[in-house]
């Protein structure tokens, strides 16, 4: 095998490993119910769309997930200690559109980095 073919095969193998390493940790399967929180890929076609009425059902209370919308993106805050039982220490509650409050807070949107994105918010 020539050196260029070997190099090309090595590059393809590394690219394949990177694709596997960057794949989403969870996928939606046919047994998932609508009340379960599932990480979705970045494809907009796969994301759930939430109106304010629909978002208001995800308060983080009574074993429901807690979702908040910021700048058109819906985040799952269910497992965030600062959002225990759907209530934030600053008087904010899950199930709401909070762009103004989050963007004007001392931490800004950086606090949302790494949280599961469950959909998009439409007014």
C-alpha positions in Angstrom: 0.0 0.0 0.0 1.4 3.4 -0.9 2.1 6.0 1.6 -0.7 8.4 0.2 -3.3 5.6 0.5 -2.3 4.8 4.0 -2.4 8.5 4.9 -5.9 8.8 3.4 -7.2 5.8 5.3 -5.8 7.1 8.5 -7.5 10.5 7.9 -10.8 8.8 7.2 -10.5 6.7 10.4 -9.8 9.8 12.5 -12.8 11.6 10.9 -15.0 8.6 11.7 -13.9 8.6 15.3 -14.6 12.4 15.6 -18.1 11.9 14.2 -18.8 9.2 16.7 -17.4 11.3 19.6 -19.5 14.3 18.6 -22.8 12.3 18.2 -25.7 13.2 20.6 -25.7 11.2 23.8 -29.4 10.4 23.6 -31.8 9.8 20.7 -35.5 9.7 20.6 -36.9 6.2 20.1 -40.4 5.0 19.4 -41.0 4.2 23.1 -40.4 7.7 24.3 -43.5 9.5 25.6 -44.2 13.2 25.2 -43.8 13.8 28.9 -40.2 12.5 28.9 -37.3 14.9 28.4 -35.1 13.8 25.5 -32.1 15.6 24.1 -32.5 16.4 20.5 -30.0 17.0 17.7 -29.5 20.5 16.4 -31.7 19.8 13.4 -34.6 22.3 13.5 -36.8 19.7 11.8 -36.6 17.4 14.8 -37.2 20.1 17.4 -40.5 20.5 19.2 -42.2 23.9 18.8 -43.7 25.5 22.0 -46.2 28.3 22.3 -46.5 30.1 25.6 -49.5 28.0 26.5 -47.6 24.8 25.8 -44.5 26.0 27.6 -46.6 26.8 30.7 -47.2 23.1 31.2 -43.5 22.5 32.0 -43.3 24.1 35.4 -40.9 21.7 37.1 -43.6 20.9 39.7 -45.5 17.6 40.3 -42.8 15.5 38.6 -43.1 17.5 35.4 -39.9 18.7 33.6 -39.1 22.4 33.9 -38.5 24.3 30.7 -37.7 28.0 30.0 -37.6 29.8 26.8 -34.8 32.4 26.0 -34.4 34.1 22.7 -36.5 31.5 20.9 -34.8 28.5 22.3 -36.5 26.2 24.9 -34.1 24.8 27.6 -34.6 22.0 30.1 -33.8 23.3 33.6 -35.2 20.2 35.4 -31.9 19.0 36.8 -30.4 22.4 37.6 -30.1 23.0 41.3 -30.8 26.8 40.9 -34.2 25.8 39.4 -35.3 23.3 42.1 -39.0 22.5 41.8 -39.2 24.9 38.9 -38.4 28.0 40.9 -35.3 30.1 40.6 -33.9 31.9 43.5 -34.5 35.2 41.8 -38.3 34.7 41.7 -38.4 33.3 38.2 -40.4 30.2 37.4 -40.1 27.5 34.8 -42.8 27.3 32.1 -42.2 30.8 31.0 -40.4 32.9 28.3 -37.6 34.6 30.2 -35.4 36.3 27.5 -35.5 39.7 29.2 -34.8 38.4 32.7 -32.0 36.1 31.7 -30.3 38.5 29.3 -30.4 41.3 31.9 -29.2 39.0 34.8 -25.5 39.2 36.0 -24.7 35.8 34.5 -26.5 36.4 31.1 -27.2 33.5 28.7 -23.8 31.9 29.5 -25.6 30.0 32.4 -27.7 28.2 29.7 -24.7 26.7 27.9 -24.6 22.9 28.1 -28.3 22.6 29.1 -30.4 20.3 27.0 -32.3 22.2 24.2 -35.8 20.7 23.8 -37.3 22.9 21.2 -38.0 26.3 19.9 -40.4 29.0 21.2 -42.8 30.7 18.9 -45.0 33.6 19.9 
